[in-house]
Structures are given as C-alpha cells and as structure tokens.
Amino acid sequence: MIDKGQSCDIEAGEDIFSASGIKLVAKGVRISDAVRERLLVHKLRKPLEKCVAVRCGVNHNYLLTQAEILLDECAELRALLDSRTLLNQIAAIPLNAVLNGFLSLADNEEQIFQHGLLVALTAVGLGHKLQCPDDELKTIATAALMHDLGELYIDPRFLDRKRPLSPKEWRHVSVHPVIGSKLARELCGMSQAVSRAILEHHERGDGCGYPRGLPLAQLSWPGHIIGAAETIASMARLFDHPLERAELALRLIPGEFDRRIISAVRETTAPAGRKERHPAAAMVDETACQMYERVSTAFELLESAQDDLDQLPKSTQSLIGRVAMRFGLIKRIFCSTGLDHPLEDFQCGSLSEEEDELLMHEINLILHEIQWRLGELARDVSCRASQLAGVDKSVFDHLLSILSGDDQGKPVGAADQAI
C-alpha cells in the first residue's frame, strides 16, 4: 500500500480509530510512512483495508480500457471473447472504495490484475456461450476479476512461477482462494455467490482440486466456470493455439470439468485451425519414449507399494491410494494415445511425415498435458507427505523424482522398492 502511495494518493477514507476508541487518523489524511508506523502500534477498530481510499485508483474507465487492450492482444481467444456482452459485464462490476483499493494494489502485480481481468473476460465469454442469465454473468465477472486477490497476502517470492516451492511454501500459496473469498465477503461487501465462486476456482469436478477437494455436485456453476476460464486464460499466455490446448486439457481427466463447458470450448476451435501442424510435432516420438519410461517406472513403484500396504500406517495407505487413483487416470490417458506398447518395440521416428498431422498434433498436446499433470501430482504428493506424522518421508522420494521428471526412468532395483 505504501509502495502504491508513491504514485497514487492513498488516504484515510474515514476517521480511523483504535479498538479503544482513540482517533488515530482523520479522514482525508494521506497514508505516509509516518502514519503507517502510527497505525501499526495500535489494534484498529476496523481493518485498515476498509478505512483507506485510493484517489487515482482503478475505476470502470480504467477497467474497460485495459479490457479492450487484452481483447486486442489475445486474438487467438477471439472466438470465445467476441461479444459486446464482455465489456457490458465488466462495466457492471460493483466497484466500491475497498475493492478499488485492492485492485489498485493488484495493478502493481501484472500476474494478479491482468490475469484476473483476462480470466473475467474469458469467464464471461464462456458463460455467455453457456447461456447464463445476466445476474449470473455479473457474479462470474466480479468473482473472476477478484479471484486471485488473496495472493496479495502471500509472500511475493512464493508467486514466482520460475521458483520451485517447498511443501510448506505451497501450503501458503494454496490458501489464496480462502483469503480471497473472505476479502470479497467481509471487506468488499460482495454477495455470498461471489465469495463462493472465488473459494471454488481451484476446485475440480473429480474432487482433486483445492482447498476443499469438492466434487462437481457440490460446486457452484460460477465457480466451476471460472476454474475452466483460468485454464483457458493461462493457455493464452503460455502457448500457441490456446483454445485447442484448453479444450484438450479440460476433457483430459474424465469428470474434472462439466461436459457443457467442454462442448462450449470445442465449438470455438475451428476445424481449419486444428489442422495446423504444431512446430514441435516432430518431437512426438522422443517425448513419447521419455514419457513411457516415467509412466512405466511410476506404475511399478506404486504396484510395489500396494503389495506391502498392510505394513504401512493408515495415513500412508490413504495417500498411496489417492496417488494410485490419480496416477491411474493419467496412465489411462497415456494409453489412449496408443504409445503404451513395450519400449523395445517402440521405434523413435516411427511417426513419419506422411502420418495424419492432426493425430500427431493431438498426441503432442496430450503428451505435454500429461507432463504437466505428472508434475502437479508430484506437488500434491510432496505437500501431503510432508504433513504425515511418524512417517519416513524418504519413502516417497523416488516416486516424486519420477513424477517430476528428475529421474528419467531409473530401473527399479532392490533399493527402490519404497515409493
């Protein structure tokens, strides 16, 4: 907040009192370093976030200007975003002084503000295709714009996507939906529907999301749409053909996303676009060889662990069962590519230039998505294993190295029977 004050005037939006009733700062006084120090030594009657205002902060005009810039930049999403409804819903987001303050702070963090706005546009576009009523679109737009504001309370070092996180650090990051939900409801005065959608944006229909691991039947429609929209928006920032990649990612794990969402995204991927050969398609065979090694070795490790399951603590048994279930889905996806035959029979380079390029392209996308899913599973195992009491965490080390790709298919020997 003080950093933002260097370029914008942040002032007391009302008289600020201590919990004991002492007036500390008068309305209109600029929040400087000296004022901040005075406030920090007192317990306040109200949260500071509710007592301050940003004079030149984010307003509807700024939101609409930034939204139009994003629409121009993300041309490959135009099939999903090509609707005047998008800007109308952005203009209808109920900005107030507290939300204005949070968005102004987030505007210093591109991955929070710009990402939130792109997810809002994507979610409204998706909701429009799903024929959501206007009041639901308003909930979707508001919650999507705010969905990552909880990250403002997370150590910025933990948000660096290039930096690997320890299990303890990841637990800090994974609570941001809870923080964001509370901010929306308790500080920004948003509806329960908005708060709930923010809380659920990382949940998945198969129950493998976070923070609560809820199944599809217990998720709100706005929260589920925002979860899908975030996947699409992330693809737009990282890859070519984002809608095609997103459609595949959304349908890859059965039950993860509602079929209506998958169908709506599929309708935006023109057949002509899907015929373009991906630049990395020629690397399909090499990637498949490496993936076969990882999947096969991880499968052997899990089978070995399940053979000795009765000798392990209940908490460890439960985690192994969870990992086996999630890994089983990933293995099934890999097998669906037809590249799961024995490695000695698999000839690298066997997919020639004359092969169906559409098939090669889709296999390439699947392999890259599986690679990401294995890494995500490794993170989940690492976090959960670190919380098991009285268990030798090293028993999971080899499995983690396989899932994360640190171990390229090391043979399973006598010393590697533990996962």
Buried (B, 14 or more C-beta within 10 A) or exposed (E): BEEBBEEBEBBBBBBBBBEEEEEBBEEEEBBEEEBBEEBEEBEBBEEBBBBBBBEEBBBEEBBBEBBBEBBEEBEBBBBBBEBEBBBBBBBBBEBEBBBBBBBBBBBEBEBBBBBBBBBBBBBBBBBBBBEBEEEBBBBBBBBBBBBBBBBBEBEEEBBEEEEEBEBEBBBBBBBBBBBBBBBBBBBBEBBEBBBBBBBBBBBBBBBBBBBBEBBBEEBBBBBBBBBBBBBBBBBBEEBEBBBBBBBBBBBBBEBBBBEBBBBBBBEBBEEEEBEBEBEBBBEBBEBBBBBBBBBBBBBBBBEBBBEEEEEBEEBBBEBBEBBBEBBEBBBEBBEEBEBBEEEEEBEEEEBEEEEEBBBBBBBBBBBBBBBEBBEBBBBBBBBBBBEBEEBEEEBBBBBBBBBBBEBEBEEBEEEBBBB
